[in-house]
Amino acid sequence: MNFLKQIVSKPLFKATSLNGISILLKVTIGFITSKVIAVFVGPSGMALVGNLRNFITSTEAIATLGFENGVVKYVAENKKEEKKLKQTLSTIFLSVLVVSIVMSFILFFFSDYFNSSIFGVSYHYNFVFQALAFALPFYIGNIFLIAAINGLGEFKKVIYINSIGSIIGLVVTLILIYKLKTQGALLAIILTPTLLFFVSFLSMNKEISIFKSVHFKLFNFSFLKSLSSYSLMALVSAVFGPMVLLAIRKNIILDLGKEQAGFWEAMTRMSSYYFVFISSLIGIYFLPKLAIAKDNQETKSLFWEYYKGILPIFMFGMVTIYFFRDFIIQLLFTKQFLPISKLFFWQLIGDTFKAASFILGYQFYAKKLTKDFILFELLSLTVLYFSSIYFISIFKIEGVVMAYAFTYAIYLLSLAIYFRKSLF
């Protein structure tokens, strides 16, 4: 009994439990939305949704200047020093606001170009990019506020906001897809985080008054320079990553057809749902702690807390998903998507390697190892792209998930060697 009490009293258990409830809600809602998209939109429509998601990821990274993880680090470090905290919030908020407004104008007036580049000349979804133009400042504001709340150590509030976002997303998606089919699915991706801005604003305002903390006089150019490292890291990851995925999807469409591209999008969509558990837990619990870890011993204890406490649960989940894959496919999508079954093995292998490498990869952010991060990221994306082309030419659609597993196996091994002093 004492042993159980010790486990339950640990902060990681509390964070994991609360996060688990939030993720369970998010995954359940994700399942429902996936089913609706599958029924009303089909594999080809799902491929378009995937293209827009990749584009928004890149747009988000540029508009936030890649500051998201920097916000977590510097708010965590300065939360007890009011002046520095206000300078941090003012500098970042004003910077991303200006950039997001500029990007909004670009999105609105060049919507034709973005439509043909992302969807193709046969589609006329210009209005999607015009809607994104109006929503972008709120979209980016929400990201900034959640990162600030996370930096303050209020992981319960971050989980609460994410849970509210899941519910809002479900309602918005169901209404828009029912009314507008594929167009509604595309608009739902934009509107959900925009509406969530108001929830994040109210939550942040209870901790620190935004209107009193953010001021032009507190803008600090020298602090902006210190954030440039985070900017470079995030921009490389969030711009080049989606570009590579878009290139791979276009290659699949050209070689195998739009339906096969839709099957791969459905597989990666499922992966993203259960992967939220890992990514959100590392973001809200481990990243702030890694950022303030003083030596290799402290870092090592955090790494192994993750490997002993979180990774085994994730691996058990992967095995369970594999044996119930056909049931899951029909539950989430329709019988039309059953060919996805053959993608599960290599996708889940790749997800396991990715989960194992995640905690190591976040050390780049925690310690501002900018050059090293960019090198590792560009190498992994290069391996992913060229191995995808090679494996797809031999194994067809299965080749893309083989390439995914191959890439993350190499990535994990490389990180383990690089961080061997902190890890072993």
Disulfide bonds with the S-S distance in Angstrom:
none
